[in-house]
Amino acid sequence: MALSAIPLCLVENDTATLIAFSITAAVGFLIAGIFRFVPAKNDQSTHCAMATVALAWLAIGALCGLPLYLAARAAPAGSELARAYGSGIDAFFEGMSGVTSCGLTLSARPDLLPLSVQWWRSLCEWVGGVGVVVLMLALIEPAEHHDAFYRAEARSWRLEDSLRKTALRIWAIFMGLSVCSVIGLRLAGAPWWEALNHGMTAIATGGFTVRAHSFQDAAPMVQWTAVLFMAMGALSFRTYHRLFIDRLPPWQQSTQMRWLITLMLAGATALAGIVHLEAVDTTVSQTVFQWISALGTCGFTAVDLSQWGPAAMLLLVLGMVIGGASGSTTGGIKIARIVWLSKNAIKHLQNRMNDSTEPETYRFNGQKVEPEKAVQHIRYAALLAGLWAVGLFCGWLVLLLAMPAAASMHLLFEAASALGSVGLSSGVTRPEMPTAAKVCLAFLMWIGRLEIISAVMLFTAPLPGVGKRVIGSTDKD
């Protein structure tokens, strides 16, 4: 990844960024070389795999921030590069935001960053959107026990009979969608450089841009095209596989797709009504743009969210918490888990109202689900929702203590954006905010991208009994 930025450094004749990305590439190769001589522990447990993946994402976040820090240290004092990434924590924050496809940024003017840095930010989100473990599995011939690493990155379903074929299929679909996104934005009127970067981050539901104010001053056709590809990025790879490979109608076979479209329409309508009642100066297209960006956890903005009222902000928080389809590049709890929790609640209410003791039966994707399997899905959804609530509350509390002068709704919004890997900002995220707030948001990005479970496995590594109980509550959704 670092080597791909070097040609841009040469084009700009920028020695500082050239040295920064060369050092990053060298560090990557050095780490790989060292680990080839480190004896591996023969532990194939799910607990160990999850803890390993959690540590790996921390390390990769630091590596993604390394060239930003090195380039910023060599940049002129008043430059955007030096202002945004002049400290180690700032560079780590941006690197973690990129690789987790979050999109919260400390750069107020990304259009002033060097081309190589703009490309690096987009590339980190593009790779991180699919996942570094999926990339690894596509490059190597994985053993069967690598399935634990695959599941540790919040994926468990397979598109093919082997892990490598599944990873290759995911990347084939993702690259095809990325090409369509880039071409679509270019045809809509975006310049080639913007179309390339925004096409990558839109389909990866990332949110980094190379414009000064995201999509706020973009042409209407460009905004609507971005909406289309943000929505496409929120669909699961299984849906695309079913459509293009299996030739099955996705609307009839995908419960998540039906729910996603329903939530998009209902949420956009509700948000438009709230914005109207709060007398916010915004258009219908901008309102739709922001709701799709929140629900699809992309992070592009078409308006200044700091001017929106608390009700509209709270609805956007709800969208960021829900997220897109499970098995996509999105963050949040995911629609599949919301579906299972909703089905379970409805079934229990129906049984209570009818005074029935019959066992609940569930259908998902047009098929009847075995009771034992349905219970696993419901238990995991409830576990994840509970962890999400705790994580969001704790993150909000830390931000309240670190930034007592900021509006509490804005801090809740920022915490939900970080935990949901969204990237929308109410204006809280900026280089001047306290170090504690930066660390808190970076931590939320990390655990949110791993759907919290792998982070829990890392923290409970000395307590294997706890880890086994948590793993026992998970499923293969």
LUMMIBA-53011 format. One line per 5 residues: number of its first residue (from 1); their letters; for each residue x, y, z of N, C-alpha, C. Coordinates in steps of 0.2 Angstrom, whole numbers, m for minus. Layout:
N
NUM> A> X Y Z X Y Z X Y Z; ... .
***
This chain:
477
1> MALSA> 4 m6 0 0 0 0 4 6 0; 10 6 4 14 12 4 18 13 m2; 20 8 m5 23 8 m12 19 12 m17; 12 11 m17 8 13 m22 7 21 m22; 9 24 m16 9 31 m15 15 35 m18 .
6> IPLCL> 21 31 m19 27 34 m21 27 37 m28; 24 34 m33 23 38 m39 20 45 m39; 16 45 m34 13 52 m34 18 57 m30; 22 54 m26 27 58 m23 32 61 m28; 33 56 m33 38 58 m38 35 63 m43 .
11> VENDT> 28 62 m44 25 67 m49 25 74 m45; 24 74 m39 24 81 m36 31 83 m34; 36 79 m35 43 81 m33 43 83 m25; 40 79 m21 39 80 m14 44 75 m10; 49 77 m8 54 73 m5 52 71 2 .
16> ATLIA> 48 75 5 46 73 12 41 67 12; 36 67 8 31 62 7 35 56 4; 40 57 0 43 51 m3 47 47 2; 50 51 7 54 48 12 49 44 17; 43 48 18 39 45 23 36 38 21 .
21> FSITA> 34 38 15 31 32 12 36 26 11; 42 28 9 47 23 9 49 20 15; 49 24 21 51 22 27 45 17 29; 39 19 28 33 15 30 33 8 26; 35 8 20 35 2 16 41 m2 19 .
26> AVGFL> 47 1 21 52 m3 24 50 m6 31; 47 m2 35 45 m4 41 40 m10 41; 36 m10 36 31 m16 34 35 m22 33; 40 m21 28 44 m27 26 48 m30 32; 50 m25 36 55 m27 42 50 m31 47 .
31> IAGIF> 44 m29 48 40 m32 53 39 m39 50; 37 m39 44 36 m46 41 42 m51 41; 48 m48 40 54 m52 41 55 m54 48; 54 m50 53 55 m52 60 50 m58 61; 44 m57 60 39 m62 62 40 m69 58 .
36> RFVPA> 44 m69 53 45 m75 50 50 m79 54; 54 m76 58 59 m80 63 56 m80 70; 50 m78 71 47 m79 78 43 m85 78; 45 m90 83 41 m96 84 34 m94 85; 29 m98 81 22 m97 82 19 m101 87 .
41> KNDQS> 15 m99 91 11 m103 96 6 m107 93; 6 m113 94 1 m117 90 m6 m117 94; m9 m112 94 m15 m111 97 m20 m109 92; m25 m113 90 m30 m112 85 m37 m110 88; m37 m108 94 m43 m107 97 m46 m100 94 .
46> THCAM> m53 m100 95 m56 m94 93 m54 m88 97; m53 m89 103 m51 m84 108 m45 m81 106; m40 m85 104 m33 m83 102 m34 m79 96; m38 m82 91 m38 m78 84 m41 m71 85; m46 m71 89 m50 m64 90 m45 m59 93 .
51> ATVAL> m41 m62 98 m36 m57 102 m31 m55 97; m29 m60 93 m23 m58 88 m26 m53 83; m32 m54 80 m35 m49 75 m36 m42 78; m38 m42 85 m39 m36 88 m32 m32 88; m27 m36 90 m20 m33 91 m17 m30 84 .
56> AWLAI> m19 m35 79 m17 m33 72 m20 m27 69; m26 m25 71 m29 m19 69 m26 m13 72; m24 m14 78 m21 m8 82 m14 m7 78; m11 m12 77 m4 m11 74 m5 m8 67; m10 m10 63 m11 m8 56 m13 m1 56 .
61> GALCG> m17 1 61 m19 8 62 m13 13 63; m8 10 67 m2 14 69 2 15 62; 2 9 58 6 9 52 3 14 47; m4 14 47 m7 19 42 m6 26 44; m5 27 51 m3 34 53 4 36 52 .
66> LPLYL> 8 31 52 16 32 52 18 37 46; 16 36 40 18 41 34 15 48 35; 9 48 38 6 55 40 10 59 45; 13 55 50 17 59 55 23 60 52; 27 56 49 33 57 46 33 63 41 .
71> AARAA> 28 63 37 27 69 32 26 75 35; 22 75 40 20 81 44 26 84 48; 30 80 50 36 83 54 41 86 49; 41 84 43 45 87 38 42 93 34; 35 94 35 32 99 31 33 106 34 .
76> PAGSE> 32 111 31 32 118 33 27 119 39; 29 123 44 25 124 50 18 126 49; 16 130 44 9 132 43 5 128 38; 8 123 36 4 119 31 m1 115 34; m6 113 30 m12 108 32 m9 102 35 .
81> LARAY> m4 99 31 m1 93 33 2 93 40; 5 98 42 8 99 49 3 101 54; m2 105 52 m7 106 57 m12 100 59; m13 96 54 m18 91 55 m14 85 58; m8 83 56 m5 77 59 2 78 62 .
86> GSGID> 3 84 65 9 86 68 11 82 74; 6 79 77 8 75 83 7 67 82; 10 63 86 9 56 85 2 53 86; m2 56 91 m9 54 92 m13 56 86; m12 62 83 m16 65 78 m15 60 72 .
91> AFFEG> m9 58 70 m8 54 65 m11 47 66; m10 44 72 m13 38 74 m21 38 73; m24 44 75 m31 45 75 m33 44 67; m29 48 63 m31 48 56 m30 41 53; m25 38 55 m23 31 52 m29 26 54 .
96> MSGVT> m31 26 61 m36 22 63 m43 23 60; m44 30 59 m50 32 56 m50 29 48; m45 29 45 m44 27 38 m45 19 38; m41 15 41 m41 8 41 m48 5 43; m51 8 48 m58 6 50 m63 9 46 .
101> SCGLT> m62 12 41 m67 15 36 m72 20 40; m69 23 45 m73 28 49 m74 34 45; m69 38 44 m69 44 41 m69 51 45; m69 50 51 m68 56 55 m61 58 54; m60 65 53 m53 67 51 m52 74 55 .
106> LSARP> m45 74 56 m42 80 59 m40 86 54; m41 84 48 m39 89 42 m46 93 40; m45 99 42 m51 104 40 m51 105 32; m45 105 29 m44 106 22 m41 101 19; m44 95 18 m40 89 14 m38 91 7 .
111> DLLPL> m41 96 4 m40 98 m3 m33 101 m3; m30 103 3 m23 106 3 m18 101 5; m20 95 6 m15 90 7 m11 87 1; m5 85 1 m2 82 m5 m6 77 m8; m5 76 m15 m9 71 m18 m8 64 m15 .
116> SVQWW> m1 62 m13 0 56 m11 m3 55 m4; m4 60 0 m8 59 6 m15 58 5; m18 62 0 m25 61 m1 m26 54 m4; m22 51 m8 m22 44 m10 m22 39 m5; m17 40 0 m16 36 6 m22 35 10 .
121> RSLCE> m25 41 11 m31 41 15 m37 37 12; m38 38 6 m43 34 2 m41 27 2; m35 25 0 m33 18 0 m34 15 6; m32 18 12 m33 15 19 m41 13 20; m45 18 18 m52 16 19 m55 11 14 .
126> WVGGV> m52 11 8 m54 6 3 m52 m1 5; m46 m2 7 m44 m9 10 m47 m10 16; m48 m5 21 m51 m7 27 m58 m8 27; m62 m6 22 m69 m7 21 m70 m14 20; m66 m18 16 m67 m25 16 m64 m29 22 .
131> GVVVL> m58 m26 24 m55 m30 29 m48 m32 28; m43 m31 32 m37 m33 31 m36 m41 31; m40 m44 35 m40 m52 35 m42 m55 29; m48 m52 26 m50 m54 20 m45 m53 14; m41 m47 14 m36 m46 10 m30 m51 11 .
136> MLALI> m29 m53 17 m24 m58 18 m26 m65 15; m32 m67 16 m34 m73 14 m35 m74 6; m35 m68 3 m35 m68 m4 m28 m69 m7; m23 m67 m3 m16 m67 m5 m13 m74 m4; m15 m77 1 m12 m83 3 m16 m89 2 .
141> EPAEH> m14 m95 3 m18 m101 3 m20 m103 10; m25 m101 13 m27 m101 20 m28 m109 22; m26 m110 28 m28 m117 31 m35 m116 34; m38 m122 36 m45 m122 38 m45 m118 45; m40 m118 49 m41 m115 55 m41 m107 55 .
146> HDAFY> m39 m105 49 m39 m98 48 m46 m95 48; m51 m100 48 m58 m98 48 m59 m93 54; m56 m95 60 m56 m91 66 m54 m84 65; m49 m83 61 m47 m76 60 m52 m72 55; m55 m76 51 m60 m73 46 m66 m71 50 .
151> RAEAR> m68 m75 55 m74 m73 59 m72 m68 64; m66 m67 66 m64 m62 71 m65 m55 68; m65 m55 61 m65 m48 58 m73 m47 57; m77 m50 61 m84 m48 60 m87 m51 54; m85 m57 51 m87 m60 45 m87 m68 47 .
156> SWRLE> m93 m71 45 m93 m78 46 m96 m82 40; m100 m79 36 m103 m82 30 m98 m83 25; m99 m88 21 m95 m89 15 m99 m89 8; m96 m86 3 m99 m86 m3 m97 m92 m7; m91 m95 m6 m89 m101 m9 m87 m107 m4 .
161> DSLRK> m85 m113 m6 m84 m118 m2 m77 m117 2; m73 m113 0 m67 m112 4 m66 m104 6; m61 m103 11 m60 m96 13 m57 m92 7; m52 m95 4 m48 m91 m1 m53 m89 m7; m57 m94 m9 m62 m93 m14 m67 m87 m12 .
166> TALRI> m69 m88 m6 m74 m83 m3 m70 m76 m3; m64 m75 m1 m61 m69 m1 m60 m66 m8; m58 m71 m13 m57 m68 m19 m63 m66 m23; m69 m69 m21 m75 m67 m24 m77 m61 m21; m76 m60 m14 m78 m53 m11 m74 m48 m14 .
171> WAIFM> m67 m49 m16 m63 m44 m19 m65 m42 m26; m67 m48 m29 m69 m47 m36 m76 m42 m37; m81 m44 m32 m87 m40 m32 m85 m33 m30; m81 m32 m25 m79 m25 m22 m75 m21 m27; m71 m24 m31 m67 m20 m36 m72 m18 m42 .
176> GLSVC> m76 m23 m44 m81 m21 m49 m86 m15 m47; m88 m15 m41 m92 m10 m38 m88 m3 m38; m82 m4 m36 m77 2 m36 m76 5 m42; m75 1 m47 m74 4 m54 m81 7 m56; m87 4 m55 m93 7 m57 m94 14 m53 .
181> SVIGL> m92 14 m47 m93 20 m43 m88 26 m46; m82 24 m47 m78 29 m50 m80 32 m57; m82 27 m61 m85 30 m68 m91 33 m67; m96 31 m62 m102 35 m61 m101 42 m59; m96 43 m54 m95 50 m52 m92 54 m57 .
186> RLAGA> m88 51 m61 m85 55 m67 m90 57 m72; m94 52 m74 m100 54 m79 m105 59 m76; m105 59 m69 m110 64 m66 m107 71 m66; m100 72 m68 m97 78 m68 m91 79 m63; m90 75 m59 m84 75 m55 m77 75 m58 .
191> PWWEA> m72 79 m57 m66 78 m60 m63 71 m58; m58 69 m63 m56 62 m62 m53 61 m55; m49 65 m52 m46 64 m46 m51 63 m40; m56 68 m40 m61 67 m36 m65 61 m37; m67 59 m43 m71 53 m44 m67 47 m42 .
196> LNHGM> m60 47 m43 m56 41 m41 m57 40 m33; m55 45 m29 m55 45 m22 m62 44 m19; m67 48 m21 m73 47 m19 m77 41 m21; m75 38 m27 m78 32 m29 m76 26 m24; m69 27 m22 m66 21 m18 m69 22 m11 .
201> TAIAT> m70 28 m8 m72 29 m1 m80 28 m1; m83 30 m6 m91 29 m6 m93 22 m6; m90 17 m10 m92 10 m10 m89 7 m4; m84 9 m1 m81 6 5 m84 9 11; m89 14 10 m93 17 15 m88 20 20 .
206> GGFTV> m83 24 18 m78 27 22 m79 34 24; m79 39 19 m81 46 21 m75 51 20; m69 48 19 m64 53 17 m65 56 11; m64 63 10 m64 66 4 m58 70 2; m58 73 m4 m52 77 m6 m55 84 m7 .
211> RAHSF> m60 85 m5 m63 92 m6 m63 96 1; m64 102 1 m63 106 7 m69 105 11; m75 104 9 m81 104 13 m85 98 10; m82 92 10 m85 86 8 m90 87 1; m96 85 2 m100 86 m4 m105 92 m4 .
216> QDAAP> m103 97 1 m108 103 2 m109 107 m4; m103 108 m7 m104 112 m13 m103 109 m20; m104 102 m20 m104 98 m26 m110 99 m30; m110 98 m36 m116 98 m41 m121 93 m39; m128 95 m40 m133 90 m38 m132 83 m41 .
221> MVQWT> m130 83 m47 m130 76 m50 m124 72 m47; m119 76 m45 m113 72 m41 m116 70 m34; m120 74 m31 m123 72 m24 m127 66 m25; m132 66 m30 m136 60 m31 m133 54 m33; m127 55 m37 m123 49 m39 m120 46 m33 .
226> AVLFM> m117 50 m28 m114 48 m22 m119 44 m18; m125 47 m17 m131 43 m14 m132 36 m16; m132 36 m23 m133 29 m26 m127 24 m24; m121 26 m24 m116 22 m22 m115 21 m15; m117 26 m11 m117 25 m3 m122 19 m2 .
231> AMGAL> m128 19 m5 m133 14 m4 m130 7 m6; m127 7 m12 m124 1 m14 m119 m2 m10; m115 2 m7 m110 0 m2 m113 m3 4; m119 m1 6 m123 m3 12 m126 m10 11; m126 m13 5 m129 m20 3 m123 m25 5 .
236> SFRTY> m125 m31 6 m120 m36 8 m118 m39 2; m112 m42 2 m108 m45 m3 m112 m51 m5; m116 m54 m1 m120 m60 m2 m126 m58 m7; m128 m52 m6 m134 m50 m10 m131 m49 m18; m125 m46 m18 m122 m46 m25 m121 m53 m28 .
241> HRLFI> m118 m57 m24 m117 m64 m26 m123 m67 m28; m128 m66 m25 m135 m70 m26 m137 m67 m33; m136 m60 m34 m139 m57 m40 m135 m59 m46; m128 m58 m46 m124 m59 m52 m121 m66 m53; m120 m70 m48 m118 m76 m48 m123 m82 m48 .
246> DRLPP> m128 m81 m43 m133 m86 m43 m139 m85 m47; m139 m78 m50 m145 m76 m54 m152 m77 m50; m152 m75 m44 m158 m75 m40 m160 m68 m39; m167 m67 m39 m169 m60 m37 m168 m58 m30; m164 m53 m29 m162 m51 m22 m167 m49 m18 .
251> WQQST> m172 m45 m21 m178 m43 m17 m182 m48 m13; m183 m54 m17 m187 m59 m14 m183 m63 m9; m176 m64 m10 m172 m68 m6 m168 m65 m1; m168 m58 0 m164 m55 5 m168 m51 10; m169 m53 16 m173 m50 21 m169 m43 22 .
256> QMRWL> m163 m43 23 m159 m37 24 m160 m32 19; m160 m34 12 m161 m29 7 m168 m25 8; m173 m29 9 m180 m26 10 m180 m21 16; m177 m23 21 m177 m19 27 m173 m13 26; m167 m14 22 m163 m8 21 m167 m3 17 .
261> ITLML> m170 m5 12 m174 0 7 m179 3 11; m183 m1 15 m188 2 20 m185 7 24; m180 6 28 m177 11 32 m174 17 29; m172 16 23 m169 22 19 m175 26 17; m181 24 15 m187 28 13 m190 31 19 .
266> AGATA> m191 27 24 m194 29 30 m190 34 34; m184 33 35 m179 37 38 m178 44 35; m178 44 28 m177 50 24 m183 54 25; m189 51 25 m196 55 26 m196 58 33; m194 54 38 m195 56 45 m190 62 46 .
271> LAGIV> m184 61 43 m179 67 44 m181 73 40; m184 72 34 m186 78 31 m191 82 35; m196 78 38 m201 81 42 m198 85 48; m193 82 51 m190 85 57 m186 91 56; m182 91 50 m179 96 48 m183 102 46 .
276> HLEAV> m189 101 43 m194 106 42 m197 109 48; m198 105 53 m201 107 59 m196 111 63; m190 109 63 m184 113 66 m182 119 62; m185 120 56 m184 126 52 m176 127 50; m174 121 48 m167 121 46 m166 122 38 .
281> DTTVS> m162 127 36 m162 129 29 m158 123 26; m162 119 23 m159 113 19 m164 111 14; m161 108 9 m166 105 3 m167 98 5; m172 95 1 m174 88 1 m168 84 m1; m165 85 m6 m159 81 m8 m154 81 m3 .
286> QTVFQ> m152 86 0 m147 86 6 m149 82 12; m156 82 13 m158 78 19 m158 71 17; m160 69 11 m159 62 9 m152 60 9; m148 64 7 m140 63 6 m138 61 13; m140 65 18 m137 64 25 m140 58 28 .
291> WISAL> m146 56 27 m149 50 30 m146 44 27; m145 44 20 m141 38 17 m134 38 20; m131 43 21 m124 43 23 m124 41 30; m129 42 34 m129 40 41 m130 33 42; m136 31 38 m138 24 39 m133 19 35 .
296> GTCGF> m130 21 30 m125 17 26 m118 18 29; m117 22 35 m111 23 38 m106 25 34; m107 30 29 m102 32 24 m98 38 27; m102 43 29 m99 49 32 m98 55 27; m100 55 21 m100 61 17 m105 66 20 .
301> TAVDL> m104 72 19 m109 77 21 m111 82 16; m117 84 16 m119 89 11 m122 95 14; m122 95 21 m124 101 24 m119 102 30; m119 108 34 m116 109 40 m120 106 46; m118 100 48 m122 97 53 m122 101 60 .
306> SQWGP> m118 105 61 m117 109 67 m123 114 68; m127 115 62 m132 119 62 m139 116 63; m139 109 63 m145 106 64 m147 105 71; m154 104 72 m157 104 79 m156 97 82; m157 97 88 m156 90 92 m160 84 90 .
311> AAMLL> m166 86 87 m170 80 85 m168 77 79; m166 81 74 m163 79 68 m156 75 69; m152 78 74 m146 74 76 m147 68 79; m152 67 83 m154 61 87 m156 56 82; m160 58 77 m162 53 72 m156 50 68 .
316> LVLGM> m151 55 66 m145 53 63 m141 48 67; m141 49 74 m138 44 78 m141 37 78; m148 37 77 m151 31 77 m149 27 70; m149 31 65 m146 28 59 m139 25 59; m135 29 62 m128 27 63 m127 21 67 .
321> VIGGA> m132 20 72 m132 14 77 m134 8 73; m139 9 69 m142 3 65 m137 1 60; m135 5 56 m130 3 51 m133 0 45; m129 m3 40 m131 m6 34 m132 m13 35; m131 m17 30 m132 m24 30 m126 m28 33 .
326> SGSTT> m128 m33 36 m122 m38 39 m119 m41 33; m112 m41 33 m109 m44 27 m107 m39 22; m108 m32 23 m106 m27 19 m100 m23 22; m98 m17 19 m93 m13 21 m95 m9 27; m101 m9 29 m104 m4 34 m102 m6 41 .
331> GGIKI> m103 m1 45 m103 m2 52 m109 m2 56; m110 0 62 m116 m1 66 m117 m8 68; m123 m9 71 m125 m15 74 m127 m20 68; m129 m17 63 m131 m21 56 m138 m23 56; m141 m22 50 m148 m23 50 m150 m31 51 .
336> ARIVW> m146 m35 50 m148 m42 51 m149 m43 59; m145 m40 63 m146 m41 70 m153 m37 73; m154 m31 70 m160 m28 71 m166 m32 69; m166 m35 63 m171 m40 61 m173 m45 66; m167 m48 68 m168 m54 73 m171 m51 80 .
341> LSKNA> m169 m46 82 m172 m43 88 m179 m41 88; m180 m38 82 m187 m36 80 m192 m42 80; m190 m47 76 m194 m53 75 m195 m57 82; m190 m57 86 m191 m60 93 m195 m56 97; m195 m50 97 m200 m46 101 m207 m46 99 .
346> IKHLQ> m208 m46 92 m215 m47 89 m217 m54 91; m213 m59 91 m216 m66 92 m218 m67 99; m214 m64 104 m215 m64 111 m222 m60 113; m222 m55 110 m229 m51 111 m235 m54 108; m234 m58 102 m240 m61 100 m242 m67 104 .
351> NRMND> m237 m71 107 m238 m76 111 m241 m74 118; m239 m68 120 m242 m66 126 m249 m64 125; m251 m60 119 m257 m58 118 m262 m64 117; m259 m69 114 m264 m75 112 m263 m80 117; m259 m79 123 m258 m84 128 m256 m91 125 .
356> STEPE> m251 m90 121 m249 m96 118 m242 m98 120; m241 m105 121 m235 m108 123 m231 m111 117; m234 m111 111 m230 m114 106 m223 m111 104; m219 m115 102 m212 m112 101 m212 m108 95; m208 m102 95 m208 m97 90 m205 m100 84 .
361> TYRFN> m207 m99 78 m204 m101 72 m202 m94 68; m197 m94 65 m194 m89 61 m192 m90 54; m193 m85 50 m191 m85 43 m186 m80 42; m181 m81 38 m176 m76 36 m173 m78 29; m173 m73 25 m171 m74 18 m176 m79 14 .
366> GQKVE> m182 m79 16 m187 m83 13 m187 m90 15; m183 m92 20 m182 m99 22 m184 m99 29; m186 m105 31 m188 m106 38 m181 m108 42; m180 m105 48 m174 m106 52 m175 m111 57; m171 m115 58 m171 m120 64 m171 m116 70 .
371> PEKAV> m176 m119 75 m176 m115 82 m169 m114 85; m165 m119 85 m159 m118 88 m154 m113 85; m155 m113 78 m151 m108 75 m154 m101 76; m160 m100 76 m163 m94 77 m162 m91 84; m161 m96 89 m159 m94 96 m152 m91 96 .
376> QHIRY> m148 m94 92 m141 m92 92 m141 m85 89; m144 m84 83 m144 m77 80 m147 m72 85; m152 m73 89 m155 m69 93 m151 m67 99; m148 m72 102 m143 m71 108 m137 m67 106; m134 m68 100 m129 m64 97 m131 m57 96 .
381> AALLA> m137 m56 93 m139 m49 92 m140 m45 98; m143 m49 103 m144 m46 110 m137 m44 113; m133 m49 113 m126 m48 116 m123 m41 112; m123 m41 106 m120 m36 102 m123 m29 104; m130 m29 104 m133 m23 105 m132 m21 112 .
386> GLWAV> m131 m25 117 m129 m23 124 m122 m20 124; m118 m24 121 m111 m21 121 m110 m14 117; m114 m13 112 m115 m7 109 m117 m2 113; m122 m3 117 m125 2 121 m120 4 127; m117 m1 130 m112 1 135 m106 5 132 .
391> GLFCG> m104 3 126 m98 6 123 m100 13 121; m106 14 118 m108 21 116 m109 25 123; m112 23 128 m113 27 134 m106 29 137; m101 24 137 m95 25 140 m91 30 136; m91 29 130 m88 34 125 m91 41 126 .
396> WLVLL> m97 42 126 m101 48 127 m98 51 134; m98 47 139 m96 49 146 m89 52 146; m84 49 143 m77 51 142 m77 58 139; m81 58 133 m81 65 129 m84 70 133; m89 69 137 m92 74 141 m87 76 147 .
401> LAMPA> m83 72 149 m78 74 154 m72 77 151; m70 75 145 m65 79 142 m66 85 139; m73 86 136 m75 92 133 m81 95 136; m81 97 142 m87 99 146 m91 105 143; m87 109 139 m90 115 136 m94 113 129 .
406> AASMH> m93 108 127 m96 106 120 m103 103 122; m108 104 117 m115 102 118 m115 94 118; m119 92 123 m119 85 125 m122 81 119; m127 84 115 m129 80 109 m124 80 104; m120 85 103 m114 84 98 m109 79 100 .
411> LLFEA> m108 78 107 m103 73 109 m106 66 108; m113 65 109 m116 59 108 m116 57 101; m117 62 96 m116 61 89 m109 59 87; m104 62 90 m97 60 88 m96 53 90; m98 51 96 m97 45 99 m100 39 95 .
416> ASALG> m106 41 93 m110 36 89 m106 35 82; m104 41 79 m101 41 73 m94 37 73; m90 38 78 m84 34 79 m86 26 80; m90 25 84 m91 18 86 m95 14 80; m99 18 76 m102 15 70 m98 15 64 .
421> SVGLS> m92 17 64 m87 18 58 m90 22 53; m93 28 55 m97 32 50 m93 38 48; m91 42 52 m87 48 50 m90 55 49; m97 55 51 m100 61 51 m98 65 57; m98 71 57 m95 75 62 m100 81 63 .
426> SGVTR> m101 83 69 m105 89 71 m100 95 72; m94 94 71 m89 100 72 m85 98 78; m86 93 82 m82 92 88 m75 89 86; m74 85 81 m68 82 79 m64 87 75; m58 89 78 m53 94 76 m47 94 79 .
431> PEMPT> m41 96 76 m35 95 80 m34 98 87; m38 103 88 m38 107 95 m41 103 100; m45 98 99 m48 95 104 m43 91 109; m45 90 115 m41 87 120 m38 80 118; m32 78 120 m29 72 118 m34 66 121 .
436> AAKVC> m37 67 127 m41 61 129 m47 60 124; m50 65 121 m55 65 117 m53 61 110; m47 63 108 m44 59 102 m43 52 103; m40 50 109 m39 43 111 m46 40 112; m51 43 115 m57 40 116 m61 38 109 .
441> LAFLM> m61 43 104 m64 42 98 m60 36 94; m53 36 94 m49 31 91 m51 24 94; m52 24 100 m53 18 103 m60 15 101; m65 20 101 m72 18 98 m71 16 91; m67 19 87 m67 17 80 m64 9 80 .
446> WIGRL> m59 8 84 m56 1 84 m61 m4 86; m64 m3 92 m69 m8 94 m75 m9 90; m77 m3 87 m83 m3 82 m82 m7 76; m76 m6 73 m74 m10 67 m74 m17 68; m72 m19 74 m71 m27 76 m78 m29 79 .
451> EIISA> m83 m25 79 m90 m26 82 m89 m28 89; m84 m25 92 m83 m26 100 m80 m32 102; m83 m38 99 m82 m45 102 m74 m46 102; m71 m45 97 m64 m46 96 m60 m42 102; m62 m36 103 m59 m32 108 m60 m35 115 .
456> VMLFT> m66 m38 116 m67 m41 122 m63 m47 123; m62 m51 118 m57 m57 118 m50 m55 120; m48 m49 117 m41 m47 119 m41 m45 126; m46 m41 129 m46 m39 136 m46 m45 141; m50 m50 138 m51 m56 143 m46 m62 142 .
461> APLPG> m41 m60 138 m36 m65 136 m33 m69 143; m32 m65 148 m30 m68 154 m35 m72 158; m41 m71 155 m47 m74 159 m51 m79 153; m48 m84 151 m51 m88 146 m58 m91 147; m60 m92 154 m66 m94 155 m71 m89 153 .
466> VGKRV> m70 m82 154 m74 m77 152 m75 m77 144; m69 m77 141 m69 m77 134 m73 m83 131; m73 m89 134 m77 m95 131 m84 m93 132; m86 m90 138 m93 m89 138 m96 m84 133; m92 m79 132 m94 m74 127 m94 m77 120 .
471> IGSTD> m89 m81 118 m89 m85 112 m95 m89 111; m97 m92 117 m103 m97 117 m109 m93 115; m109 m87 116 m115 m83 114 m115 m80 107; m110 m82 103 m110 m79 96 m112 m84 92; m114 m82 85 m116 m86 80 m112 m85 74 .
476> KD> m114 m89 69 m111 m88 62 m116 m85 57; m117 m78 58 m122 m75 54 m119 m72 48 .
***
